[in-house]
Amino acid sequence: MAEAKKAGAPRARKQASARKAGPELALESVQSAAVSDVPPALPPVADQPVMPEPMQFSHVGQDRVDTMRQALSQAAFATAHGALEINDKIINAVQAQGEAALELWRSTMDAPHLTDALRLHSNGTRQAYEAASAQWRDIAETTARWFHKSIEPLQAAIMVDKRA
């Protein structure tokens, strides 16, 4: 039966003994002695190639860069504005189409006779189709204007560069 450890009894610890000089330690000391802490000497500066001076842009070149930067900024603004306008039109079109569909079904269900319901349904469907086609035509025209306005600043900057 195993004896329980006493609370006050010292625990047996393994003592870290000093390393004995064995073949592994001898090999390690020889390798560490061979490695030097001094970094290798760098080659003389004359052997390294001389870096050329950075390119200097002429004043005319800098004007072109500024023109293109401004054109890109204007194009980005026009693109963002056009995307927001298209987004608003699409949201309005979908809401209007949803409201028209609900109104169509309400009027059809409230009709007293079947013939009135069919007439209301066919007239409502035709009106909803006409309204939807007009809205989507407007969205298509707005999209075309949006693309044209987004490209205009870049075209103008390119034309200025061709003239110069």
Summary of the structure (lengths in Angstrom):
residues: 164
radius of gyration: 42.1
end to end distance: 103.5
largest distance: 111.5
contacts: 315
relative contact order: 0.10
helix: 71%
strand: 0%
